[in-house]
């Protein structure tokens, strides 16, 4: 054991010099490794898919490393400007963005196509932390209203694209900042009741396909070969895994093409079928380790800005996990949220790893100031 410690020490010192938090990085890499294993099966043993995902993971880790070098004081200074730039890009998307799949979510820059709403998952909690961080906490009613407006404007613009899943994550990121700032229970209850009263209005404003998703969630058997097909096949896959699963590369629902979107949003169904209940518990444990470490860093932050920002980003990661697994097992409507660090795709992975880089920056900044 002493030898292992001696070998591990230089690596730990290197990571600390790079301002990377070793426990957080270890948890992230463990989840990403699980994701590559499952993706190989979900993608029909395609090595090309693995290479593409590996490249995206490498880009994400590089972005995380860069974000970890930025001092929190700079993040604080940049917060309003990043938020304003993000709003401008969202308006640009609605006016002249690229159409795809019935939605207008992208901007074509010639070389690459970007989705500005992804950046708002970080810009909104930064803005909330900037606005509340230097003021007396818990926030007054007036400041709560201002914060609510800061959250709802980008949420409305993203929902208009339409992108219900991303708008939900942005709203969660901002609301967690408000919650961590000490929002009073009476105000929280009032907002919840107001939100419940506005459900009929929201239903009226939803697109037809979004209403079908909600109705399918309530009764998937009403259209088993149409709108309910995804969720029915997903639940069959998860349930057929039992306690121990069918074994890696032995999932019938996924490998016989019964399960749609098995490499992206529904990859947890592949995992559940092949690794069973105990495999799912292990994956959830890894997620909880990462979230717990991020929340610990938030609690140890040296100022309100760092505490609110790190906590918001950590809890948003938690929402990713809950919403994705909830929709795969039929407990939540399908809203198109990927399983973080596991689902195939680059944009959300880079955004998440950038958020973890910010959390690491908050940690390393504290360490540099502490004697």
C-alpha positions in Angstrom: 0.0 0.0 0.0 2.9 2.3 0.8 4.3 1.6 -2.6 1.0 2.5 -4.3 0.9 5.7 -2.4 4.4 6.6 -3.4 3.5 5.9 -7.1 0.2 7.8 -6.8 1.7 10.9 -5.1 3.4 12.4 -8.2 0.3 12.0 -10.3 -1.7 13.6 -7.5 0.8 16.5 -7.3 0.6 16.9 -11.1 -3.3 17.0 -11.1 -3.2 19.5 -8.2 -0.7 21.7 -10.1 -3.1 21.6 -13.1 -5.9 22.7 -10.6 -7.8 19.4 -11.3 -9.6 17.9 -8.3 -8.5 14.2 -8.3 -11.6 12.7 -6.7 -13.9 14.6 -9.0 -11.8 13.6 -12.1 -11.8 9.9 -11.0 -15.5 9.8 -10.7 -16.0 11.5 -14.1 -13.6 9.1 -15.8 -15.3 6.1 -14.2 -18.7 7.2 -15.5 -17.2 7.9 -18.9 -15.6 4.5 -19.0 -18.9 2.8 -18.2 -20.4 4.9 -21.0 -17.9 3.7 -23.6 -18.6 0.1 -22.6 -22.3 0.5 -23.0 -22.0 2.5 -26.1 -20.0 -0.3 -27.8 -22.9 -2.6 -27.2 -25.6 0.0 -28.0 -23.8 1.0 -31.2 -23.7 -2.6 -32.6 -20.0 -3.0 -31.7 -19.1 -0.1 -33.9 -15.5 1.0 -33.2 -16.1 4.2 -35.3 -18.8 5.2 -32.8 -16.3 4.6 -29.9 -13.6 6.7 -31.6 -16.0 9.6 -32.3 -17.1 9.5 -28.6 -13.5 9.3 -27.5 -12.6 12.3 -29.5 -15.5 14.2 -28.0 -14.6 13.1 -24.5 -11.0 14.3 -25.1 -12.3 17.7 -26.3 -14.5 17.9 -23.3 -11.6 17.1 -20.9 -9.5 19.8 -22.6 -12.3 22.3 -22.1 -12.6 21.2 -18.5 -8.8 21.7 -18.0 -9.0 25.2 -19.5 -12.0 26.2 -17.4 -10.2 24.9 -14.3 -7.4 27.5 -14.9 -9.8 30.5 -14.9 -9.9 32.2 -11.4 -13.4 32.6 -10.0 -13.0 36.3 -9.8 -12.7 36.4 -13.6 -15.8 34.2 -13.9 -17.6 36.7 -11.7 -16.5 39.6 -13.9 -17.5 37.8 -17.1 -20.9 36.6 -15.9 -23.1 39.5 -17.0 -21.3 39.7 -20.4 -21.6 36.0 -21.0 -25.3 36.1 -20.1 -26.0 39.0 -22.4 -24.1 37.4 -25.2 -26.1 34.2 -24.7 -29.4 36.1 -24.8 -28.3 37.7 -28.1 -27.4 34.4 -29.6 -30.8 32.9 -28.5 -32.5 35.8 -30.3 -30.3 35.3 -33.3 -31.3 31.6 -33.4 -35.0 32.5 -33.4 -34.6 35.0 -36.2 -32.0 33.3 -38.5 -31.1 30.0 -36.9 -30.9 26.7 -38.8 -34.0 24.5 -38.9 -33.8 20.8 -38.1 -36.4 18.3 -37.0 -39.1 20.9 -36.7 -37.0 23.1 -34.4 -34.8 26.1 -34.9 -31.9 25.6 -32.4 -28.6 26.0 -34.2 -26.3 28.7 -35.8 -24.2 27.7 -38.8 -20.8 29.4 -38.5 -19.5 27.8 -41.7 -16.9 25.6 -40.0 -19.1 24.3 -37.2 -22.7 24.5 -36.1 -23.3 25.7 -32.5 -26.3 25.4 -30.2 -26.4 28.5 -28.0 -28.9 27.1 -25.6 -26.2 24.7 -24.3 -24.1 27.6 -23.1 -27.0 29.0 -21.1 -26.9 26.0 -18.8 -23.7 27.6 -17.5 -24.4 31.3 -18.2 -27.7 31.3 -16.2 -26.3 29.9 -12.9 -23.3 32.2 -13.3 -25.6 35.2 -13.7 -27.7 34.2 -10.7 -24.6 33.7 -8.6 -23.2 37.1 -9.7 -26.5 38.9 -8.9 -27.1 37.3 -5.5 -23.5 36.6 -4.4 -22.7 40.2 -3.4 -26.0 40.9 -1.7 -27.5 40.1 1.7 -28.9 36.6 1.9 -31.5 35.3 2.0 -32.7 37.5 -0.9 -35.6 39.9 -0.5 -38.8 39.5 -2.4 -37.8 42.1 -4.9 -34.5 40.4 -5.6 -36.2 37.1 -5.9 -38.4 38.6 -8.6 -35.4 40.0 -10.5 -33.7 36.7 -10.3 -36.8 35.0 -11.5 -36.8 37.3 -14.6 -33.2 36.6 -15.2 -34.0 32.9 -15.3 -37.3 33.0 -17.2 -36.2 35.1 -20.2 -33.6 32.6 -21.5 -36.0 29.7 -20.5 -38.8 31.3 -22.6 -36.4 31.8 -25.6 -35.2 28.2 -25.5 -38.8 26.8 -25.1 -39.8 28.9 -28.1 -37.2 27.1 -30.4 -38.8 24.6 -29.2 -36.5 22.7 -26.9 -38.4 21.6 -23.7 -35.6 19.4 -22.3 -32.9 22.2 -22.4 -35.3 24.8 -21.1 -36.0 22.6 -18.2 -32.3 22.2 -17.4 -31.7 25.9 -17.7 -34.6 26.6 -15.4 -33.3 24.1 -12.9 -29.8 25.6 -13.0 -31.1 29.0 -12.2 -33.7 27.9 -9.6 -31.0 25.9 -7.7 -29.0 29.1 -7.4 -32.0 30.8 -5.9 -32.7 27.9 -3.6 -29.1 27.7 -2.3 -29.2 31.5 -1.7 -31.7 30.7 1.1 -35.1 31.3 -0.6 -37.7 31.4 2.1 -40.1 28.5 2.3 -43.1 30.7 2.1 -41.9 32.2 -1.2 -41.0 28.8 -2.5 -44.4 27.5 -1.7 -46.0 30.5 -3.3 -44.0 30.0 -6.5 -45.0 26.3 -6.6 -48.6 27.1 -6.2 -48.4 29.8 -8.9 -46.7 27.3 -11.2 -49.4 24.7 -10.6 -52.1 27.3 -11.3 -50.3 28.1 -14.6 -50.3 24.5 -15.9 -53.4 25.0 -18.0 -51.8 28.0 -19.7 -48.6 26.0 -20.3 -50.6 23.2 -21.8 -52.3 25.6 -24.2 -48.9 27.0 -25.3 -47.3 23.6 -25.9 -46.8 22.2 -29.4 -48.9 19.2 -30.4 -46.0 16.8 -30.3 -45.2 18.0 -26.7 -48.8 17.3 -25.6 -48.6 13.8 -27.2 -45.4 13.1 -25.1 -47.3 14.0 -21.9 -50.3 12.0 -22.9 -48.1 9.1 -23.9 -46.4 9.3 -20.5 -49.7 9.0 -18.8 -50.9 6.1 -21.0 -48.3 4.6 -23.3 -50.5 1.7 -24.2 -52.9 4.1 -26.0 -50.5 4.1 -29.1 -48.2 1.2 -28.7 -46.8 1.3 -32.3 -46.6 5.1 -32.5 -45.9 7.6 -29.8 -45.8 5.0 -27.0 -43.4 2.7 -28.8 -40.2 4.2 -27.3 -41.2 4.0 -23.7 -42.8 0.6 -24.0 -39.7 -0.9 -25.5 -37.5 0.9 -23.0 -39.4 -0.5 -20.0 -39.3 -4.0 -21.6 -35.5 -3.7 -21.9 -35.0 -2.5 -18.4 -37.3 -5.0 -16.9 -35.9 -8.0 -18.8 -32.5 -7.3 -17.3 -33.7 -8.5 -13.9 -31.3 -8.4 -11.0 -28.1 -9.3 -12.7 -28.7 -8.5 -16.4 -28.3 -10.6 -19.5 -24.6 -9.8 -19.8 -22.6 -7.4 -21.9 -23.4 -7.6 -25.6 -26.3 -10.0 -24.9 -29.2 -7.5 -24.7 -31.9 -8.7 -27.1 -34.1 -5.6 -27.1 -31.3 -3.3 -28.2 -29.3 -5.6 -30.4 -32.4 -6.8 -32.4 -33.3 -3.1 -33.1 -36.4 -3.0 -30.9 -35.1 -0.1 -28.9 -35.0 3.3 -30.7 -32.4 6.0 -29.8 -30.4 3.3 -27.9 -27.1 5.1 -28.3 -28.3 8.5 -27.1 -31.3 9.3 -24.9 -32.3 5.7 -24.2 -28.9 4.2 -23.6 -29.7 3.5 -19.9 -32.3 0.9 -21.2 -29.4 -0.9 -22.9 -27.4 -0.7 -19.6 -30.3 -1.9 -17.5 -30.9 -4.9 -19.9 -27.3 -6.0 -19.9 -26.2 -5.2 -16.4 -29.5 -5.5 -14.5 -30.6 -3.9 -11.2 -27.3 -4.2 -9.5 -25.4 -2.6 -12.5 -27.9 0.3 -12.3 -27.3 0.7 -8.6 -23.5 0.8 -9.2 -23.9 3.5 -12.0 -26.1 5.5 -9.7 -23.5 5.2 -6.9 -20.9 6.7 -9.3 -23.2 9.6 -10.1 -23.8 10.2 -6.4 -20.1 10.2 -5.7 -19.5 12.9 -8.4 -22.5 15.0 -7.2 -21.5 14.6 -3.6 -17.9 15.7 -4.3 -19.2 18.7 -6.3 -21.6 19.7 -3.4 -18.7 19.3 -0.9 -16.7 21.8 -3.0 -19.6 24.1 -3.1 -20.0 24.0 0.7 -16.3 24.7 1.2 -16.2 27.6 -1.3 -14.8 30.8 0.1 -17.5 33.2 -1.0 -21.2 33.2 -1.9 -20.5 33.4 -5.7 -18.5 30.3 -5.6 -20.9 28.5 -3.3 -24.0 29.3 -5.4 -22.3 28.6 -8.7 -20.7 25.3 -7.8 -23.9 24.1 -6.0 -26.1 25.1 -9.0 -23.9 23.2 -11.4 -23.8 20.1 -9.2 -27.5 20.0 -8.7 -28.1 20.6 -12.5 -26.0 17.5 -13.1 -28.3 15.7 -10.6 -31.3 16.8 -12.7 -29.7 15.4 -15.8 -29.5 12.0 -14.2 -32.9 12.0 -12.7 -34.8 13.2 -15.8 -33.0 10.8 -18.1 -33.4 7.7 -16.0 -37.0 8.8 -15.0 -38.1 9.0 -18.7 -36.3 5.7 -19.6 -38.2 3.8 -16.9 -41.5 5.6 -17.5 -41.6 7.8 -14.5 -41.3 11.1 -16.4 -42.3 12.3 -19.9 -39.8 12.0 -22.7 -38.1 15.4 -23.0 -34.9 14.5 -24.8 -32.3 14.8 -22.0 -29.1 12.6 -22.4 -27.7 10.4 -19.7 -24.7 12.6 -18.7 -21.2 11.3 -19.8 -22.8 8.1 -21.1 -25.1 9.0 -24.0 -23.5 9.4 -27.4 -23.1 13.1 -28.3 -20.7 15.9 -28.0 -22.4 19.1 -27.1 -23.8 18.1 -23.7 -20.6 16.3 -22.8 -18.5 19.4 -23.5 -20.9 21.6 -21.6 -21.0 19.3 -18.6 -17.2 18.9 -18.5 -16.8 22.7 -18.8 -19.1 23.0 -15.7 -16.9 20.6 -13.8 -13.9 22.6 -14.8 -15.5 25.7 -13.2 -16.2 23.6 -10.0 -12.6 22.6 -10.0 -11.5 26.2 -10.4 -13.5 27.1 -7.3 -11.8 24.3 -5.4 -8.3 25.1 -6.5 -8.8 28.8 -5.9 -9.7 28.1 -2.3 -6.7 25.9 -1.9 -4.3 28.6 -3.3 -5.7 31.2 -0.8 -5.8 28.9 2.2 -2.5 28.7 4.2 
